[in-house]
Amino acid sequence: MVFETGNSFIQAHFDQESPRQGVCIGYVEGVTDTLELLQQLDGYAGPRVCIPPEATLQQRMLVVIDYMKNHVGELHWPADVIVVNALCRASSGSPTPLTRRC
């Protein structure tokens, strides 16, 4: 896993010296793509997002960073769970947030 927790994600994002800083945006894109693919499967009962086609990757990244800043109590959770929670909240306004993965 590229980012174990939200803490490692946000640290890499704000660390200008980190070689992983650029990986953050790719991570958000990967989680987004995976979630959108899963939603197309029959019987998928997990979290759902509806990202407008005009929403840029940069906008999704800002949504995730904003969510992390406003939910610091979750930063020890797995980064992918936090990204999904952020996207769910942004796309629906009333998310069914995940809890941390076992």
C-alpha positions in Angstrom: 0.0 0.0 0.0 1.3 3.4 -1.0 -0.2 5.2 2.0 -0.9 3.2 5.1 -2.9 6.0 6.8 -4.3 9.4 6.2 -1.4 10.7 8.3 1.1 9.4 5.8 -0.9 10.7 2.9 -1.3 14.2 4.2 2.3 14.3 5.3 3.5 13.4 1.8 1.1 16.0 0.3 2.4 18.9 2.3 6.1 17.9 2.4 7.7 19.8 -0.5 10.8 17.6 -0.2 8.9 14.3 -0.3 9.4 12.3 -3.5 5.9 10.8 -2.8 4.2 14.2 -3.0 3.2 13.7 -6.6 2.0 10.2 -5.8 -0.9 11.6 -3.8 -2.9 12.8 -6.8 -2.3 9.4 -8.5 -3.5 7.7 -5.4 -6.8 9.6 -5.3 -7.2 8.8 -9.0 -6.6 5.1 -8.4 -9.1 5.0 -5.5 -11.7 6.9 -7.6 -11.2 4.6 -10.6 -11.5 1.5 -8.5 -14.7 2.8 -6.8 -16.3 3.7 -10.1 -15.4 0.3 -11.5 -16.8 -1.5 -8.5 -20.1 0.4 -8.8 -20.6 -1.1 -12.2 -20.6 -4.7 -10.9 -23.9 -6.5 -10.3 -24.5 -7.0 -6.6 -22.1 -4.3 -5.5 -23.4 -3.0 -2.1 -20.5 -0.8 -1.1 -20.3 3.0 -0.9 -21.4 4.9 -4.0 -20.1 8.1 -5.5 -21.4 10.2 -8.4 -18.5 12.3 -9.7 -19.6 14.8 -12.4 -17.6 14.2 -15.6 -16.4 17.8 -15.6 -14.9 17.4 -12.1 -11.1 17.5 -12.5 -8.6 15.3 -10.7 -7.4 18.5 -9.0 -10.9 19.2 -7.7 -11.1 15.6 -6.3 -7.7 16.1 -4.6 -8.9 19.3 -3.0 -12.0 17.5 -1.7 -9.8 14.8 -0.1 -7.4 17.3 1.5 -10.3 19.4 2.8 -12.0 16.3 4.2 -8.7 15.3 6.0 -8.3 18.8 7.4 -11.8 18.7 8.8 -11.7 15.1 10.1 -8.3 14.9 11.8 -9.7 12.3 14.2 -9.7 9.9 11.2 -6.2 10.4 10.0 -5.0 7.2 11.6 -7.5 5.3 9.5 -6.3 3.7 6.2 -5.9 6.3 3.5 -8.2 4.5 1.0 -11.0 4.6 3.5 -10.6 8.3 4.0 -10.5 9.0 0.3 -13.7 7.0 -0.2 -15.4 8.9 2.7 -14.3 12.2 1.3 -15.7 11.4 -2.2 -18.9 10.0 -0.8 -19.5 13.1 1.3 -18.7 15.4 -1.7 -20.9 13.5 -4.2 -24.0 12.9 -2.0 -23.9 15.5 0.7 -25.1 12.8 3.2 -22.6 10.0 3.1 -22.7 6.6 4.5 -19.1 6.8 5.7 -17.0 3.8 6.1 -15.3 3.0 9.3 -11.8 1.9 9.4 -11.0 -1.4 7.8 -10.3 -4.4 10.0 
